[in-house]
């Protein structure tokens, strides 16, 4: 297995974990109150969601690249 495939797999798993934590954070009571008042999630929650999505996409690209 090449180095790029290993890095891609690690990024894919890391992205999935970050998205999981981000989705769990959106359902936290304090986060729900903050979202109801301001209309958006906290910066930390958005970092988890965006970072996880980007990491997962890059991981998939590296895994599928020949």
N, C-alpha and C positions, 0 to 999 in steps of 0.2 A: 504494500500500500504506500503510495507516494505521500510526501510531506503535505502537499496541498490538500489531499483527501483527508488526512488526519486533522489538519487545521480547520477544514470545512466542517467536519463532523463535530469538532469541539465548539465551533462558533454556532452551529445549529442547535446543539444541546444547551449552550449558554443562552442563546436567544430564547429558546423555549422556557427556560427557567426564569429569565427576566420578565417575559410576558406573563407567566404564571403569577409571579410576585406582583406585577403591576395590576393585573386583574383582581387579585385578592385585595390590594390596597384600595381599589376603587369602591369596594364594599365595606370598608372600615367606617364606623359611625362618624368619626370626626371628619373623614374625607367626604362622606355624604352630606354632612352639614355644610362644609366649606363649598362643595359643588352646588348645593342648593342656593347659597347666598351669593356666590360670585359667578356661578354659571360655568366654572371650569375646574379641572382637577389641580392639585398642587403640582409644583414643579417636579418634585421627586417622583411622584406617580407618573407624570408624563415622561420623565427620563427613563423609567423602567419600561414603559410601553414602547416608546420610540426606539430606545437602544436595543430592546429585545427583538423588535421587528427588523431593524436594520441588520443586527447580528445574524438572525435566522436567514434572511434573504442572502447575505453574503456567504453564509455557510452552504446554502443550497447551490448557489452559483459555483462555488469551489468544488462541491461534490460532483456536480454535473459536467464541469469543464473537463475536456479530454487532455 
